[in-house]
Amino acid sequence: MQLHLLPPAWLPLGYGHGSRPRALVVKARDRFALSTAGKCRDAVLNLNETDIGSCREIDSDRFLFEQSGPCRFHGKGDAALVETAGSRVALQIAQATKVSSANGLQKNLVRNDIQILERTEEPCELDDYCVIPGTEFEQALVDQVRMMLGSMSDGEINVSVYDTAWVALVPSLDDSDSPQFPTTLRWILDNQLPDGSWGDAALFSAYDRVINTLACLVALTKWSLGPDKCRRGLSFLEENVWRLAEEDLELMPIGFEIAFPSLLEVAKSLGIGFPYDDHALQRIYANREVKLKRIPVEMMHRIPTSILHSLEGMPVVDWQKILRLQSTDGSFLYSPSATAYALMQTGDPKCFEYIDRIVKKFNGGVPNVYPVDLFERIWAVDRLERLGISRYFKQEIKQCLDYVHRHWTDEGIGWARNSTVIDVDDTSMAFRLLRLHGYNVSPSVFEKFEKDREFFCFVGQSTQAVTGMYNLNRASQVRFPGEDLLQRAGRFSYEFLREREAHGTIRDKWIIAKDLPGEVKYTLDFPWYASLPHVEARVYLDQYGGDNDVWIGKTLYRMPLVNNNTYLELAKRDFNRCQVQHQLEWHGLQKWFTENGLEIFGATLRDVLRVYFLAAACIFEPSRAIERLAWAKVSVLANIITKYLRSNFLGNEMMERFMHGGIYEGNSNISWRKGDAKEDILVGALEQLIDLLAQEALPVGEGPTYINNLLRCAWIEWMMQQKNREDDTCISGVVQAGPCMVHDKQTCLLLVKIIEICGGRSGEASSMINTMDGAWFIQLASSICDNLHHKMLLSEDTKRSEATMSHLDEKIEAGMQQLTQNVLRAHGDGASKDATPTAGCTLDAHHTPFFVFEGIELQLNELTNCPCWINIDYV
């Protein structure tokens, strides 16, 4: 037997390309369901690097892909994933020989001991396509993430050296000759780095290290502690202050231009020998003047602004007025350093209570901002969804979003509940997630962030944040018809991001992410309704930095429940598990296509491959195999039957034979097949598929006979529509444009009905067939598909009008907005596209032409690193 090995991109990362090969081990414990004598036995295949690298043919009677389809497992799988430590250079900013280097940031490459299956008899077609049960290692990770999400309170965040130093400066409220919070000084003494600085040990940023180190010197000098540590810290500052002039402005911490000059004045008053005249400080002083002019002192005392976060840097403060702007928890915009400064100046008991509480919570240190309860929940949910693992945590995600919705206001939100200062970043992310999950939120919240047709994140901001505009653009993509404010927001953010992309300046002032340019590019290239969920997950697996993503506040900080390697590890293993299932299904699909002789109708395996890719990219969960395969097979047969009806006058006879043979009986008989007659082949394939889907569909109370009748009704209605259509633009079930297919509105509706039936939602499908409840969907699907059809035809016309194409794009987008609105409002909570079958498979009609017009094949090659665009690789 000849076996064609798949190219290396199909294999898990870590195989081939110079890495040490590992054995692929199979253990299939249980029988094949519905296969009378099927048995499994252990099989081991050792692959060597030469075989994998050259993709040459090898002989084997024990390899997975000689079989026609995957196995059904009833027992617990025991495949193991082995991590190998590959290294990548840590992001090091302005690194010098005398500066402590960043620790190597590890990129874990997942290796799989993949289960390779062998059987002695062929099982029933489609019987195999069921869930491969979760394995122990994956369930343990799921449980771990559940515990993490369940532990959410005011936010998990690490200690900030700078803020801890400011709290250490607070004198005793009873005795000014001693510190009020001595544990903060102990924390400072215990956390100096080997090079004499203080700051993030894994990532060097001149801004971060310099302001942290100077703050610690001020605190230790004030209380005459750690003279040796002070000498080493001062030596670090003298050797590295010049770096402030070289570092990118995007990496400047929040309020640095306000806080650092004031800290220098305090240091000078204590006699600390800092190089105060270094030219690197001139830019900082200039930036300070710019920011202070943007928010005049009068405004600062009248309304809450972001300047409250940096009170310790303000030269003149009217404390009687400022105390009126104090947050409900006693802080000033949730900043420990600003609140510590206010405590020193006023002795306010609410300030003391806030500081005392967080010093105790963080064992002597304090974070740069606290609480971060809304920020943590919103971003954690976003990460889980983009990594493709949110389905494991539906209850936890609902709890997070319920919490966010309780604190949602008509003006938006900030990073913490009850914040008097809102920002476009948190508001955009929350708006998008709440809307996609069925909560009622109004886009009017964005009015506060628009001025003169431009959008901003904070009032008085000195620079624009890339991630703020990025998340504003993502929010604008889920707009409903008539939401002009979101349309303007989308246009402004799109143009801003494209301009930054063109200049290679996709860097942000709030986060140091692994691949922010890649995240921005994907979102701009593939709007929400045109993004394939499984492809998006695969792309984001390479963009998500896990533990290595660092946030920029007053200092660098980390959010362990937003960015961590546990999410990443679970997502990689889950993706690999899905890929095993999908590849097994694909091999079974090839057998189905060949055994039914469908190639004689002009269809090719490449056509089947494309349809299956779309199905698997939209409905990727292992538990939904029957829906995925129904999508693929129905698409293939509908395409073939439509072309046959159009090209063969005997097609009507074939249609009549199906329509009047065995309808409503649920007991079709294909023994009458004559063998070579084309209509016999089609009717036989269709009858067989209907019977199989009826048996494999998720069970309903009415039983398989009822399901069989529903499937037949859907096909008969579709055939009648195909028969009765007269105009040439609609006569084909698909439009061929190069290698791609676009379903017409009737075929799109057929797909939705059958997927709903196979997914155990026969009530929805029956309603769509027999009542007017599905009228809105039918009307919208028809309009969208007709416009896509028209656009496809125009794309082949060299004399086409760009104005006409633009007008069609607008109509298509308007239709998708209406579809989004109706689906989300109809399904309510949890109706995000990747969880809503109706929306997902309807969008099939949009994905396919999008591939053609936007050159998706090349983009998918780039995104997935695959030699063939269908092959999404393992991770």
C-alpha positions in Angstrom: 0.0 0.0 0.0 1.3 3.5 -0.9 1.0 6.2 1.7 1.5 9.9 0.9 2.8 11.7 4.0 1.3 15.1 4.6 3.6 18.0 4.2 5.4 19.2 7.4 2.9 22.0 7.9 0.2 19.4 8.7 2.3 18.1 11.6 2.5 19.5 15.1 5.2 22.1 15.6 8.3 20.4 16.6 8.2 17.7 13.9 10.6 18.0 11.0 12.5 21.1 10.0 15.5 20.1 12.0 13.8 19.1 15.2 14.2 15.7 16.8 11.4 13.5 15.7 9.2 11.7 18.1 7.1 8.6 17.8 3.4 9.0 17.1 1.7 6.6 19.4 -1.8 5.2 19.1 -4.0 3.7 21.7 -7.5 3.1 20.5 -9.2 1.2 23.4 -12.8 0.6 22.3 -14.9 -0.7 19.5 -16.3 1.2 16.6 -19.9 1.9 17.2 -22.3 0.4 14.7 -19.5 -1.7 13.2 -20.3 -5.3 13.9 -16.8 -6.7 14.1 -14.6 -3.6 14.1 -11.6 -3.8 16.4 -8.8 -1.5 17.3 -5.3 -2.4 18.3 -2.2 -0.5 19.3 0.0 0.8 16.5 3.2 2.7 16.6 4.8 4.5 13.7 8.2 6.1 14.1 8.7 8.9 11.6 12.2 9.9 10.8 13.2 13.4 9.8 14.0 12.5 6.2 10.5 11.0 5.6 8.8 14.1 7.0 11.0 16.7 5.4 10.8 15.2 1.9 7.2 14.1 2.1 8.1 11.0 0.2 5.9 7.9 -0.1 6.4 5.1 2.4 4.9 1.7 2.7 2.8 1.0 5.8 -0.2 -1.0 6.7 -0.5 0.5 10.1 -0.8 4.3 9.4 -3.7 6.4 10.1 -4.4 7.8 6.7 -4.9 4.5 4.9 -8.3 4.4 6.5 -11.4 6.0 5.1 -12.4 7.9 8.2 -11.8 8.5 11.9 -12.8 6.3 14.8 -15.3 6.9 17.5 -13.7 6.7 20.9 -15.9 5.7 23.9 -13.0 5.5 26.4 -10.7 8.1 27.7 -7.9 9.0 25.4 -4.4 9.0 26.8 -2.3 10.9 24.2 0.3 13.0 25.8 1.6 16.4 24.8 5.2 17.0 25.4 6.5 20.5 25.5 9.9 21.3 24.2 11.7 24.4 25.1 12.5 26.5 22.1 13.9 29.9 22.8 13.2 33.3 21.4 15.1 36.4 22.2 13.3 38.4 24.9 12.1 41.8 23.9 14.8 44.1 25.2 14.4 47.8 24.9 17.5 50.0 24.7 19.6 47.1 26.0 23.3 47.9 26.8 26.2 45.8 28.1 26.0 47.2 31.6 22.2 46.9 31.8 20.7 43.7 33.2 19.4 41.7 30.3 15.9 40.4 30.0 15.4 36.8 30.7 14.9 34.6 27.8 11.2 34.5 26.9 10.3 31.0 26.0 8.1 30.0 23.1 6.7 26.6 23.9 6.3 24.3 21.0 3.7 21.6 21.5 4.5 18.1 20.4 1.8 15.5 20.2 1.9 11.8 20.6 -1.0 11.6 18.3 -3.4 8.7 18.4 -3.0 6.7 15.2 -5.9 4.3 14.6 -6.2 1.0 12.9 -9.3 -1.2 12.3 -10.0 -4.5 10.7 -13.3 -3.6 9.1 -14.9 -0.6 7.6 -17.4 1.1 9.9 -20.6 2.6 8.7 -20.0 6.0 7.0 -20.5 8.9 9.3 -20.6 6.6 12.3 -17.0 7.6 12.9 -17.5 11.3 13.0 -18.2 11.9 16.6 -16.4 13.5 19.5 -13.0 12.3 20.5 -13.4 12.6 24.3 -11.4 15.1 26.3 -8.2 13.8 27.6 -6.9 14.0 31.2 -4.3 16.7 30.4 -6.8 18.9 28.7 -9.4 18.5 31.4 -6.9 19.4 34.0 -6.1 22.6 32.2 -9.8 23.4 31.8 -10.3 22.9 35.5 -7.3 25.2 36.2 -8.7 28.0 34.1 -12.1 27.6 35.7 -10.5 28.1 39.1 -8.6 31.1 37.8 -11.8 32.7 36.4 -13.7 31.8 39.5 -11.2 33.6 41.7 -11.7 37.0 40.1 -12.4 39.8 42.5 -10.9 43.3 42.2 -8.2 42.1 39.8 -4.9 40.2 39.9 -2.0 42.5 39.2 1.6 42.6 40.2 3.3 45.1 42.5 4.6 48.5 41.2 7.9 49.6 42.5 7.2 53.3 41.8 3.8 53.3 43.7 5.3 51.3 46.5 8.0 53.9 46.9 5.5 56.7 47.1 3.5 54.9 49.8 6.8 54.4 51.7 7.3 58.1 51.7 4.1 58.6 53.8 5.1 59.7 57.3 3.4 58.3 60.3 0.1 60.1 61.0 1.1 60.2 64.7 4.9 60.7 64.4 6.3 62.3 61.3 9.8 60.9 62.1 8.8 57.4 61.1 7.1 55.8 58.1 3.4 55.0 58.3 3.8 51.9 56.2 7.2 50.3 57.1 6.5 47.1 55.3 6.8 49.0 52.0 10.4 49.8 52.8 11.1 46.2 53.5 9.6 45.3 50.2 11.9 47.8 48.4 15.0 46.6 50.2 14.2 43.0 49.2 13.5 43.6 45.5 16.6 45.5 44.1 17.8 43.9 40.9 21.5 42.7 40.4 22.4 45.8 38.3 21.3 48.2 41.1 18.0 49.1 39.5 14.4 48.4 40.5 11.7 47.3 38.0 10.5 44.5 35.8 13.2 41.8 36.0 12.2 40.2 32.7 12.0 43.2 30.5 14.3 46.3 30.3 12.7 49.6 29.6 14.7 52.8 30.4 11.6 54.7 31.4 10.5 52.0 33.8 13.9 51.3 35.3 14.8 54.9 35.8 11.6 56.2 37.4 11.4 53.1 39.6 15.0 53.4 40.7 14.8 57.1 41.4 11.6 56.6 43.5 13.3 53.9 45.6 16.3 56.1 46.2 14.0 58.9 47.3 12.2 56.6 49.7 15.3 55.0 51.2 17.2 58.3 51.5 14.2 60.0 53.3 14.3 57.3 56.0 18.1 56.8 55.9 18.0 53.2 54.9 20.1 50.9 52.7 23.0 53.2 51.9 24.8 50.5 49.9 21.6 49.9 47.8 21.3 53.6 47.3 24.9 53.8 46.0 24.3 51.0 43.5 21.0 52.5 42.5 22.5 55.9 41.9 25.3 54.3 39.9 22.7 52.7 37.6 20.9 56.1 37.1 24.2 57.9 36.2 25.0 55.2 33.6 21.6 54.9 32.0 19.8 58.3 32.2 20.9 59.0 28.6 18.6 56.2 27.4 15.6 58.3 28.1 16.4 60.3 25.0 16.6 57.2 22.9 13.6 55.2 23.9 10.3 55.4 21.9 7.7 57.7 23.2 5.1 54.9 23.0 6.9 53.1 25.8 6.7 56.1 28.1 4.7 55.1 31.2 1.3 56.8 31.9 1.9 60.3 33.4 5.7 59.9 33.2 6.1 63.4 31.8 4.2 64.7 34.9 5.5 62.5 37.6 9.2 62.2 36.8 10.0 66.0 36.9 8.3 66.3 40.3 10.2 63.3 41.6 13.4 64.9 40.5 12.6 67.9 42.6 12.0 65.7 45.6 15.3 64.0 45.0 17.1 67.3 44.7 15.6 68.5 48.0 17.0 65.3 49.7 20.5 65.9 48.2 20.5 62.9 45.9 23.3 63.4 43.4 21.3 62.8 40.2 22.6 64.2 36.8 19.8 66.8 36.8 21.2 68.7 33.8 21.4 65.7 31.4 20.1 66.7 28.0 17.8 63.5 28.0 15.6 65.3 30.5 14.8 68.2 28.2 12.3 66.3 26.1 10.5 65.1 29.3 10.1 68.7 30.6 8.8 69.8 27.2 6.2 67.0 27.2 5.2 68.0 30.6 4.3 71.5 29.5 2.3 70.2 26.6 0.2 67.9 28.8 -0.4 70.6 31.5 -1.7 73.0 28.8 -4.1 70.3 27.5 -5.7 70.0 31.0 -5.6 73.4 32.7 -5.4 73.5 36.5 -8.9 75.0 36.7 -10.4 72.1 34.8 -8.5 69.6 36.9 -10.1 71.0 40.1 -13.6 71.1 38.6 -14.2 67.7 36.8 -12.6 64.3 37.0 -9.8 63.9 34.4 -7.0 61.5 33.9 -4.6 63.9 35.6 -6.0 62.7 38.9 -4.1 59.5 38.2 -0.8 61.6 38.5 -1.6 64.0 41.3 1.9 63.4 42.8 3.3 65.2 39.8 1.2 68.3 39.9 3.0 71.5 41.1 0.0 73.3 42.5 -3.1 71.6 43.9 -6.1 73.0 45.8 -6.7 70.1 48.1 -10.1 71.4 49.3 -11.4 71.2 45.7 -9.5 68.1 44.7 -11.0 66.0 47.6 -14.4 66.5 46.1 -13.2 64.4 43.1 -12.1 61.5 45.3 -13.3 58.1 44.2 -15.8 56.2 46.3 -13.1 53.8 47.6 -11.0 56.7 48.9 -8.5 56.7 46.1 -7.7 59.2 43.4 -8.6 57.5 40.2 -7.4 54.2 41.7 -3.8 55.2 41.8 -1.9 54.3 45.0 0.9 56.8 44.3 -1.5 59.7 43.7 -3.5 58.7 46.8 -0.4 58.4 48.9 0.6 61.9 47.9 -2.9 63.2 48.8 -2.6 61.4 52.2 0.7 63.1 52.9 -0.8 66.5 52.0 -4.2 66.2 53.7 -4.2 63.3 56.2 -7.6 62.3 54.7 -8.9 59.1 56.5 -10.5 57.7 53.3 -7.1 58.0 51.6 -5.5 56.1 54.5 -8.1 53.4 54.4 -7.5 52.8 50.7 -3.7 52.6 51.1 -3.8 50.5 54.2 -6.1 48.0 52.6 -4.0 47.4 49.5 -0.6 47.4 51.4 -2.0 44.5 53.5 -3.5 42.8 50.5 -0.2 42.9 48.5 2.1 42.1 51.5 4.0 45.3 51.6 3.8 46.4 48.0 1.1 48.1 46.0 0.2 47.9 42.3 0.2 50.8 39.9 -3.6 50.9 39.8 -6.2 49.1 41.8 -8.9 47.8 41.5 -8.9 46.6 37.9 -12.0 44.5 38.1 -13.7 45.5 34.8 -10.5 45.6 32.8 -9.5 42.1 34.0 -12.9 40.5 33.2 -13.3 42.1 29.8 -9.9 41.3 28.5 -9.9 37.8 29.9 -13.1 37.0 28.1 -11.7 38.5 24.9 -8.5 36.4 25.1 -10.5 33.2 25.7 -12.8 33.8 22.8 -10.0 34.7 20.4 -8.0 31.6 21.4 -11.0 29.5 20.5 -11.5 28.0 24.0 -14.4 30.0 25.3 -16.9 27.1 24.9 -15.3 25.4 27.9 -16.2 28.4 30.1 -19.7 29.6 29.2 -20.8 29.9 32.8 -17.7 31.8 33.9 -17.9 34.1 30.9 -21.5 34.8 31.6 -20.6 35.7 35.2 -17.9 38.0 34.0 -20.2 39.8 31.5 -23.1 40.0 34.0 -20.7 41.8 36.3 -19.5 44.2 33.6 -23.1 44.8 32.5 -24.1 45.7 36.1 -21.5 48.4 36.1 -22.1 49.6 32.6 -23.2 53.2 32.3 -24.8 55.4 29.6 -21.4 57.2 29.3 -19.2 54.1 29.2 -16.8 52.6 31.7 -13.2 52.7 32.9 -10.9 50.0 34.1 -12.6 49.8 37.5 -16.2 50.0 38.7 -17.7 53.3 39.6 -14.9 55.2 37.8 -15.6 58.9 37.3 -13.1 58.8 34.3 -14.1 56.7 31.3 -12.0 55.7 28.4 -12.7 54.5 24.9 -10.5 51.3 25.2 -12.5 49.7 28.1 -15.8 51.0 26.7 -15.1 49.6 23.3 -14.1 46.2 24.5 -17.0 46.0 26.8 -19.5 47.2 24.3 -18.4 44.7 21.7 -18.5 41.7 24.1 -21.8 42.7 25.7 -23.5 43.2 22.3 -22.2 39.9 20.9 -23.6 38.2 24.0 -27.0 39.6 23.7 -26.9 42.4 26.2 -28.7 45.6 25.4 -26.1 48.4 25.1 -26.4 51.6 23.2 -23.6 53.1 20.9 -24.4 56.5 22.3 -21.7 55.9 24.8 -19.2 56.8 22.1 -20.5 60.4 21.8 -18.2 61.3 24.7 -15.2 60.2 22.7 -15.8 62.2 19.5 -14.8 65.8 18.8 -14.7 67.4 15.4 -15.2 64.0 13.7 -12.1 62.6 15.5 -12.1 60.1 18.3 -9.9 60.0 21.4 -9.4 57.8 24.4 -9.2 60.3 27.2 -10.0 63.9 27.5 -6.8 65.9 27.3 -4.6 63.0 26.0 -1.3 64.0 24.5 -0.9 61.0 22.1 -3.3 58.6 20.5 -3.2 55.0 21.7 -3.1 52.3 19.0 -5.0 49.7 21.1 -7.7 52.3 21.9 -8.4 52.8 18.2 -8.0 49.1 17.5 -10.7 48.2 20.0 -12.8 51.1 18.8 -12.6 49.6 15.3 -13.5 46.1 16.6 -16.6 47.6 18.4 -17.7 49.4 15.2 -17.7 46.1 13.3 -20.7 44.9 15.3 -22.9 47.9 14.5 -26.5 47.7 13.6 -28.2 49.5 10.7 -28.5 53.3 11.2 -25.8 53.5 13.8 -23.9 56.4 12.1 -21.8 57.2 15.2 -20.3 53.7 15.0 -19.8 54.1 11.3 -17.8 57.3 11.8 -15.8 55.6 14.6 -15.1 52.7 12.3 -14.0 54.9 9.5 -11.7 57.1 11.7 -10.1 54.2 13.5 -9.6 52.3 10.2 -7.8 55.2 8.6 -5.7 55.9 11.7 -4.6 52.2 11.9 -3.9 51.9 8.2 -1.7 55.0 8.3 0.2 53.7 11.3 0.5 50.4 9.5 1.9 52.0 6.4 4.5 53.8 8.4 5.4 50.7 10.4 4.5 52.4 13.7 2.0 49.9 15.2 3.3 50.3 18.7 1.2 51.1 21.7 1.6 53.1 24.8 -0.4 50.7 27.0 0.9 47.3 26.1 4.0 45.5 24.8 2.5 42.6 23.0 4.0 39.8 21.1 2.5 40.8 17.7 0.3 43.8 17.9 0.9 44.6 14.2 -0.4 41.2 13.3 -3.5 41.6 15.5 -4.3 44.9 13.8 -3.7 43.6 10.3 -6.0 40.6 10.8 -8.8 42.8 12.2 -8.6 45.3 9.4 -8.4 42.6 6.7 -11.1 40.4 8.1 -14.0 42.3 9.7 -15.9 40.4 12.4 -18.6 39.0 10.0 -16.0 37.8 7.5 -13.6 36.2 10.0 -13.5 32.4 10.2 -13.5 31.5 13.9 -11.0 28.6 13.6 -8.6 30.5 11.4 -8.8 33.5 13.8 -7.9 31.2 16.7 -5.0 29.7 14.8 -3.7 33.2 13.9 -4.1 34.4 17.5 -2.2 31.5 18.9 0.9 32.9 17.2 0.0 36.5 18.4 -0.8 35.9 22.0 2.2 36.2 24.2 1.0 34.5 27.3 3.1 35.4 30.3 5.4 37.6 28.2 2.8 40.2 27.3 3.5 43.3 29.5 1.2 46.2 30.2 2.3 49.9 30.5 0.8 51.9 33.4 2.8 54.2 35.6 5.3 51.4 35.4 5.3 48.1 33.5 2.9 45.6 35.0 1.3 42.2 34.4 -2.2 40.9 34.5 -1.9 37.1 35.2 -5.6 36.4 34.6 -5.5 38.1 31.2 -2.1 37.1 29.9 -0.8 33.7 31.0 0.7 30.5 29.6 -2.2 28.4 30.9 -4.6 29.8 28.4 -2.1 29.4 25.7 -1.3 25.8 26.5 -4.9 24.8 26.7 -5.6 26.6 23.4 -2.8 24.9 21.6 -3.8 21.4 22.8 -7.4 22.1 22.0 -6.5 23.3 18.5 -4.4 20.2 17.9 -7.2 18.0 19.1 -9.6 19.7 16.7 -7.1 19.3 13.8 -6.8 15.6 14.4 -10.6 15.3 14.2 -10.8 17.5 11.1 -8.1 15.7 9.2 -9.7 12.4 10.0 -13.0 13.7 8.7 -11.4 15.0 5.6 -10.0 11.6 4.7 -13.5 10.1 5.2 -15.0 12.8 3.0 -12.6 11.9 0.2 -13.7 8.3 0.4 -17.4 9.4 0.3 -16.8 11.5 -2.8 -14.9 8.8 -4.6 -17.2 5.9 -3.7 -20.3 7.7 -4.9 -18.6 8.5 -8.2 -19.3 12.2 -8.0 -16.2 13.1 -10.0 -18.0 12.2 -13.2 -20.1 15.4 -12.8 -17.0 17.6 -13.1 -16.5 18.2 -9.4 -13.0 17.7 -7.9 -11.6 16.8 -4.6 -10.3 20.4 -4.4 -13.9 21.6 -4.6 -14.8 19.3 -1.7 -11.7 20.5 0.2 -12.8 24.1 -0.1 -16.3 23.5 1.2 -15.0 21.3 4.0 -12.5 24.0 5.0 -15.3 26.6 5.3 -17.4 24.2 7.4 -14.5 23.3 9.6 -13.4 26.9 10.0 -16.8 28.0 11.1 -18.1 24.9 13.0 -14.8 23.5 14.4 -15.8 21.9 17.7 -15.3 18.2 17.8 -18.7 17.7 19.2 -20.3 19.2 16.2 -18.9 16.8 13.6 -22.3 15.9 12.2 -23.2 19.5 11.4 -19.8 20.1 9.9 -20.0 17.1 7.6 -23.6 17.8 6.7 -22.5 21.3 5.6 -19.8 19.9 3.4 -21.7 17.1 1.8 -24.9 19.1 1.2 -22.8 21.8 -0.4 -21.2 19.4 -2.7 -24.4 17.6 -3.7 -26.3 20.8 -4.1 -23.7 22.2 -6.5 -23.6 19.0 -8.5 -27.4 18.6 -8.7 -27.9 22.2 -9.7 -25.4 22.0 -12.6 -26.9 18.7 -13.6 -30.4 20.1 -13.7 -29.3 23.0 -15.8 -27.3 21.0 -18.3 -29.4 17.9 -18.7 -33.0 17.8 -19.8 -33.4 14.5 -18.0 -32.7 16.3 -14.7 -36.4 17.0 -14.2 -37.0 13.2 -14.4 -34.4 12.6 -11.8 -35.9 15.2 -9.5 -39.3 13.7 -9.9 -38.0 10.3 -9.0 -36.5 11.6 -5.8 -39.5 13.8 -4.9 -42.0 10.9 -5.3 -39.9 8.0 -4.1 -40.1 7.3 -0.4 -41.2 10.7 0.8 -42.4 10.9 4.3 -41.6 7.2 4.7 -38.2 7.4 6.3 -37.5 4.1 4.6 -35.7 4.8 1.4 -34.6 1.9 -0.8 -31.7 2.4 -3.1 -31.6 -1.2 -4.5 -33.1 0.1 -7.7 -29.8 1.8 -8.7 -28.7 0.9 -12.1 -25.1 1.7 -11.7 -23.9 4.1 -14.4 -26.9 6.4 -15.0 -26.0 9.8 -13.7 -29.4 10.5 -12.2 -29.2 7.1 -10.5 -25.9 8.1 -9.0 -27.2 11.4 -7.7 -30.5 10.1 -6.4 -28.6 7.3 -4.7 -26.1 9.6 -3.1 -28.8 11.9 -1.9 -31.0 9.1 -0.5 -28.0 7.6 1.3 -26.9 10.9 2.7 -30.4 11.7 4.0 -30.7 8.3 5.7 -27.3 8.7 7.3 -27.9 12.2 8.5 -31.2 11.2 10.0 -29.5 8.4 12.0 -26.6 10.6 13.0 -28.4 13.8 13.8 -28.5 14.8 17.5 -31.6 13.0 18.9 -34.9 14.7 19.2 -38.1 13.3 20.8 -39.8 12.6 17.4 -37.1 10.1 16.4 -35.1 9.4 13.1 -38.2 9.0 10.9 -39.3 12.6 11.8 -35.7 13.8 11.1 -35.7 11.9 7.8 -38.9 13.6 6.7 -37.6 17.1 7.7 -34.5 16.5 5.6 -36.5 15.4 2.6 -38.8 18.4 2.9 -35.8 20.7 2.9 -34.4 19.1 -0.2 -37.7 18.9 -2.0 -38.4 22.6 -1.4 -35.0 23.4 -2.7 -35.4 21.3 -5.8 -38.8 22.9 -6.6 -37.1 26.3 -6.3 -34.3 25.3 -8.6 -36.9 23.9 -11.1 -39.1 26.9 -11.2 -36.4 29.6 -11.5 -36.3 31.2 -14.9 -33.7 34.0 -15.0 -30.2 33.0 -15.9 -28.6 34.8 -13.0 -30.4 32.5 -10.5 -30.5 29.2 -12.4 -27.3 27.9 -10.9 -27.1 26.7 -7.4 -23.6 28.2 -7.3 -21.7 30.7 -9.4 -18.4 29.6 -10.6 -15.7 32.2 -10.4 -12.3 30.7 -11.0 -11.8 28.0 -8.4 -14.5 29.4 -6.0 -18.2 28.7 -5.5 -20.8 31.1 -4.2 -24.1 29.6 -3.0 -27.4 31.2 -4.1 -30.0 32.2 -1.6 -32.0 28.9 -1.9 -28.9 26.8 -1.4 -27.8 29.0 1.6 -31.2 28.4 3.1 -31.0 24.7 2.5 -27.7 24.6 4.3 -29.0 26.4 7.3 -32.1 24.1 7.6 -30.0 20.9 7.4 -27.4 22.1 9.8 -30.1 23.1 12.3 -31.7 19.7 11.9 -28.4 17.8 12.3 -27.6 19.9 15.4 -30.7 18.8 17.2 -32.5 22.0 16.5 -35.2 20.5 14.4 -37.8 22.9 15.8 -36.0 25.9 14.4 -35.6 24.1 11.0 -39.2 23.0 10.9 -40.3 26.6 11.7 -38.2 27.9 8.9 -39.7 25.4 6.5 -43.3 25.4 7.5 -44.0 28.9 9.0 -43.2 32.5 8.5 -41.0 32.7 11.6 -38.0 32.5 9.4 -39.1 35.1 7.0 -36.6 37.7 8.2 -33.8 35.3 7.7 -34.9 34.2 4.3 -35.3 37.8 3.1 -31.9 38.9 4.4 -30.1 35.8 3.1 -31.7 36.3 -0.3 -30.7 39.9 -0.5 -27.1 39.3 0.7 -26.7 36.3 -1.7 -28.1 38.2 -4.6 -25.8 41.1 -4.1 -22.8 38.7 -3.6 -23.8 37.0 -6.8 -24.0 40.3 -8.7 -20.6 41.3 -7.3 -19.1 38.0 -8.3 -20.3 38.5 -11.9 -19.0 42.0 -12.0 -15.6 40.9 -10.7 -15.1 39.0 -13.9 -16.0 42.0 -16.1 -12.9 44.0 -17.0 -15.1 47.0 -17.8 -16.8 47.0 -14.4 -17.6 50.3 -12.7 -15.8 50.8 -9.4 -18.7 53.0 -8.3 -21.0 50.1 -8.9 -18.7 47.7 -7.0 -18.5 50.2 -4.1 -22.3 50.5 -4.1 -22.6 46.7 -3.9 -20.2 46.6 -1.1 -22.3 49.1 0.9 -25.5 47.0 0.2 -23.7 43.8 1.3 -22.4 45.5 4.5 -25.9 46.9 5.3 -27.3 43.4 4.9 -24.7 41.9 7.2 -25.5 44.6 9.8 -29.2 43.8 9.6 -28.4 40.0 9.9 -26.2 40.7 12.9 -28.9 42.7 14.6 -31.6 40.2 14.0 -29.5 37.1 15.0 -28.2 38.8 18.2 -31.6 40.0 19.3 -33.3 36.8 18.4 -30.9 34.5 20.2 -30.1 36.8 23.1 -27.3 36.0 25.5 -24.4 34.0 24.2 -25.3 34.6 20.5 -21.8 35.4 19.3 -21.2 34.3 15.8 -19.0 31.3 16.6 -21.7 29.9 18.9 -24.7 30.6 16.7 -25.2 28.1 13.9 -27.7 30.2 12.0 -25.3 33.2 11.8 -22.3 31.0 11.2 -23.4 29.0 8.2 -25.3 32.0 6.7 -22.0 33.8 6.6 -20.7 31.0 4.4 -22.2 32.9 1.6 -20.1 35.9 2.6 -16.8 34.1 3.2 -16.5 32.5 -0.2 -16.6 35.6 -2.3 -14.5 37.4 0.2 -11.8 34.8 -0.5 -11.9 35.8 -4.2 -12.0 39.5 -3.9 -9.5 39.9 -1.1 -7.0 37.3 -2.3 -7.7 35.1 0.7 -5.8 32.1 -0.6 -2.5 34.0 -0.4 -3.5 35.4 3.0 -4.3 32.0 4.4 -1.0 30.7 3.2 0.7 33.5 5.1 -1.5 33.2 8.1 -1.2 29.5 8.6 2.3 28.8 7.1 0.8 26.1 4.9 1.9 25.0 1.4 -1.8 24.4 0.7 -4.3 27.0 1.8 -6.6 24.4 3.3 -4.0 23.0 5.6 -4.2 24.9 8.9 -1.2 23.5 10.7 -0.9 22.2 14.3 0.7 24.3 17.0 
